[in-house]
Amino acid sequence: MSTRARSLGARRLLRLSALGLVLLATATAVAPLRADEGAPARPNDSRESAAQLLDGFVRYTLRDYARAREILQPLAQQGNADAQQLLAGMHANGEGAPQDSARAAHWFSRAAEQGKADAQFALGIMYRDGAGVPQDRALALSWLRRAAEQQHSDAANSLGELYVESGSAADRREAAAWFERAALMGHGTAQYNLGVLFARGHGVRQSKLQAYKWLELSAGSTVGAQRDIAWRELVAMRERMMPSQVEAADLLVRDWVSRVRWARWGRWAN
């Protein structure tokens, strides 16, 4: 696994499903929980809470961060996981108030405990990198796995990257399994990572055809530096293959694309 590709995966953004919001999952310090964050709050009527949450999201998209924070803070204190997750991202990014990594970590943790996959992914990255929390590989694996098991493709790819770093045969097999899971969800970096494993025979049986397939899919689904890396690997592999092998690999790629299109059409038709 190239260092450059690894760093590209590390810079992935936390994706929030609600309204397509995108928040950067970063933190630099974790301080003791502030008293106001632990204060009990009277729960609102569920319909009123839903309306307030929507208002908070709208204010956020309009970059009215101060007002969004005023709306979301009480909801987060009442235990609303969506509000907790968004508020965590705002604290991490310094949106509506100076950046406060301690509160960001607190709210990510609260949302993660309630099963929010994006928050679980964020915590996993924090523990992996030692950003704001003590570096802890076991906790990083735990949180990333919980998110990946909810079909979070970034988490599955990051989990694979964490396993592949150890270099042991068992961990390489584990890495291949998680890369494959993310690759099947269309994650371009995971497709690249899986292609590299097939090219080297790490964690999987070495296969030029499978390596070519995943590298070509990655090159077609990524942009920027990651796409350039995939294309270079693909060109180098093509030079080591017989024309018949390239033709067979291209058939695998076309079959994959066809299956994905049919699957998407089936979901749309239903």
C-alpha positions in Angstrom: 0.0 0.0 0.0 1.6 3.3 -1.1 2.1 6.0 1.5 0.5 8.5 -0.7 -2.6 6.5 -1.2 -2.8 5.9 2.6 -2.6 9.6 3.2 -5.4 10.3 0.7 -7.7 7.9 2.6 -6.8 9.6 5.9 -8.0 13.0 4.6 -11.5 11.7 3.7 -14.4 13.9 4.9 -17.1 12.9 7.3 -20.2 12.5 5.3 -23.6 13.4 6.9 -26.5 11.8 5.2 -29.0 14.5 6.4 -29.4 17.1 3.6 -26.1 16.1 2.1 -24.1 18.0 4.7 -20.3 17.4 4.7 -18.3 18.0 7.8 -14.6 17.6 8.5 -13.9 15.0 11.2 -10.9 16.5 13.0 -9.9 17.3 16.6 -6.8 18.4 18.4 -7.6 18.1 22.1 -10.0 16.6 24.5 -10.8 18.5 27.7 -13.1 17.6 30.6 -16.8 17.7 29.8 -18.3 21.2 30.5 -21.1 21.3 33.1 -23.6 22.8 30.6 -23.2 19.9 28.3 -24.2 17.4 30.9 -27.2 19.5 32.2 -30.5 17.7 32.0 -33.0 19.2 29.5 -36.8 18.7 29.3 -37.7 16.7 26.2 -39.8 18.4 23.6 -42.7 16.9 21.7 -41.2 14.7 19.0 -42.9 16.7 16.2 -41.5 20.0 17.6 -38.1 18.5 18.0 -38.1 17.3 14.3 -39.1 20.8 13.2 -36.3 22.3 15.3 -33.8 19.9 13.9 -34.8 20.7 10.4 -34.5 24.4 11.2 -31.1 23.8 12.6 -30.0 22.0 9.4 -31.4 24.7 7.2 -29.6 27.4 9.2 -26.4 25.4 8.8 -26.7 25.1 5.1 -27.3 28.9 4.9 -24.1 29.3 7.0 -26.0 31.0 9.8 -23.8 29.0 12.2 -24.5 31.0 15.3 -28.3 30.5 15.0 -27.8 26.8 14.0 -25.8 26.2 17.1 -28.5 27.9 19.3 -31.1 25.5 17.8 -29.0 22.4 17.9 -27.4 22.7 21.3 -30.7 22.0 23.3 -31.6 19.2 21.0 -28.2 17.6 21.5 -28.5 17.9 25.3 -31.9 16.2 25.1 -30.2 13.2 23.3 -31.0 13.9 19.7 -28.2 12.0 17.9 -28.5 13.9 14.6 -28.1 17.2 16.5 -25.2 15.8 18.4 -23.4 14.7 15.2 -23.9 18.0 13.4 -22.9 20.0 16.5 -19.8 17.9 16.8 -18.8 18.8 13.3 -19.5 22.5 13.9 -17.2 22.5 17.0 -14.5 20.6 15.0 -14.6 23.1 12.2 -15.0 26.2 14.3 -18.4 27.0 12.8 -20.4 29.4 14.9 -17.8 29.6 17.6 -14.1 29.2 18.0 -12.9 25.6 17.3 -13.4 23.5 20.4 -12.0 20.0 19.9 -13.0 18.9 23.4 -16.7 19.5 22.7 -16.4 18.1 19.2 -15.0 14.8 20.6 -17.7 14.8 23.3 -20.6 15.1 20.9 -19.1 12.7 18.4 -18.9 10.2 21.2 -22.5 10.8 22.3 -23.8 10.3 18.7 -21.5 7.3 18.1 -22.9 5.6 21.2 -26.4 6.0 19.7 -25.3 4.2 16.5 -24.5 7.1 14.2 -22.1 5.6 11.6 -20.6 9.0 10.6 -19.7 9.7 14.3 -18.3 6.2 14.8 -16.1 6.8 11.7 -15.0 10.1 13.1 -14.0 8.6 16.5 -12.2 5.8 14.8 -10.1 8.2 12.8 -9.4 10.2 15.9 -8.2 7.2 17.8 -6.2 5.9 14.8 -4.3 9.2 14.5 -4.2 10.2 18.1 -5.9 13.4 17.2 -7.5 14.8 20.3 -7.5 11.5 22.1 -4.7 9.1 23.0 -3.7 7.0 20.0 -5.3 3.7 20.5 -5.4 1.1 17.7 -7.8 -1.2 19.5 -10.4 1.6 19.9 -9.8 2.8 16.4 -10.5 -0.7 15.1 -13.6 -1.0 17.3 -15.2 2.3 16.2 -14.3 1.8 12.5 -15.7 -1.7 12.5 -19.0 -0.5 14.1 -19.3 2.1 11.3 -18.2 -0.3 8.6 -20.8 -2.9 9.7 -23.4 -0.2 8.9 -22.2 -0.1 5.3 -20.1 3.0 5.8 -17.7 2.7 2.9 -15.1 5.2 4.2 -14.9 3.3 7.5 -14.6 0.0 5.8 -11.7 1.3 3.7 -10.0 2.9 6.7 -10.4 -0.3 8.6 -8.7 -2.2 5.8 -5.8 0.4 5.8 -5.4 0.0 9.5 -5.2 -3.8 9.2 -2.8 -3.8 6.3 -0.3 -1.7 8.2 0.6 -4.5 10.6 2.0 -6.7 7.8 0.9 -10.0 9.3 -0.7 -12.6 7.0 -3.9 -12.7 9.1 -4.3 -8.9 9.2 -3.7 -8.7 5.4 -6.6 -11.2 4.9 -8.7 -9.1 7.2 -7.7 -6.0 5.2 -8.6 -7.6 1.9 -12.1 -8.5 3.2 -12.8 -4.9 4.3 -11.3 -3.4 1.1 -13.6 -5.7 -0.9 -16.6 -4.7 1.2 -15.9 -1.0 0.5 -15.0 -1.7 -3.1 -18.3 -3.4 -3.8 -20.0 -0.2 -2.5 -18.1 1.7 -5.2 -15.4 3.2 -2.9 -12.7 4.3 -5.4 -9.8 4.3 -3.0 -10.8 0.8 -1.6 -10.9 -0.4 -5.2 -7.4 0.8 -5.7 -6.2 -0.8 -2.4 -7.8 -4.1 -3.3 -6.2 -4.0 -6.7 -2.8 -3.5 -5.1 -3.4 -6.5 -2.8 -4.3 -8.7 -5.8 -1.2 -7.5 -7.7 1.1 -8.4 -4.8 -0.8 -11.4 -3.5 -1.1 -9.9 0.0 -4.1 -11.4 1.8 -5.6 -12.8 -1.4 -4.4 -15.2 -4.1 -2.3 -13.2 -6.6 -4.3 -12.4 -9.7 -3.3 -10.0 -12.5 -6.9 -10.1 -13.8 -8.5 -9.1 -10.5 -5.8 -6.5 -9.9 -6.3 -5.0 -13.3 -10.1 -5.0 -12.8 -10.0 -3.1 -9.5 -7.4 -0.7 -10.6 -9.3 0.2 -13.7 -12.5 0.6 -11.7 -10.6 2.9 -9.3 -9.2 5.0 -12.1 -12.7 5.5 -13.5 -14.3 6.4 -10.2 -11.8 8.7 -8.5 -10.4 12.1 -9.2 -7.2 14.1 -8.7 -4.2 12.5 -7.2 -5.9 9.2 -6.4 -6.9 8.8 -10.0 -3.4 9.5 -11.2 -2.0 6.9 -8.9 -4.5 4.3 -10.1 -3.8 5.0 -13.7 0.0 4.7 -13.2 -0.5 1.3 -11.5 -2.8 0.2 -14.3 -0.4 1.2 -17.1 2.4 -0.6 -15.4 0.3 -3.7 -15.0 -0.8 -3.7 -18.6 2.8 -3.8 -19.7 3.3 -7.0 -17.7 0.2 -8.7 -19.2 -0.4 -10.6 -22.4 -3.0 -9.1 -24.7 -5.4 -12.0 -24.0 -5.1 -11.3 -20.3 -5.9 -7.6 -20.8 -8.9 -8.6 -22.9 -10.1 -10.9 -20.2 -9.6 -8.3 -17.5 -11.6 -5.8 -19.6 -14.5 -8.3 -19.7 -14.4 -8.4 -15.9 -14.7 -4.7 -15.8 -17.5 -4.5 -18.3 -19.4 -7.3 -16.4 -19.0 -5.3 -13.1 -20.3 -2.1 -14.6 -23.2 -4.0 -16.2 -24.1 -5.6 -12.8 -24.0 -2.2 -11.0 -26.2 -0.6 -13.6 -28.8 -3.4 -13.4 -28.7 -3.2 -9.6 -29.3 0.5 -9.6 -32.1 0.2 -12.2 -33.7 -2.5 -10.0 -33.6 -0.2 -6.9 -35.1 2.6 -9.0 -37.8 0.4 -10.5 -38.9 -0.8 -7.0 
